């Protein structure tokens, strides 16, 4: 049962880290888009 718990924990951590990476990627994309648009206008 210990091995099963470790596997489940690893899976959950892996999924949450993937979701966090996706959110950070989207946020940085928006941030850089805004910076790019601002510099492009000026």
Long-range contacts (C-beta under 8 A, 24 or more apart in sequence): none
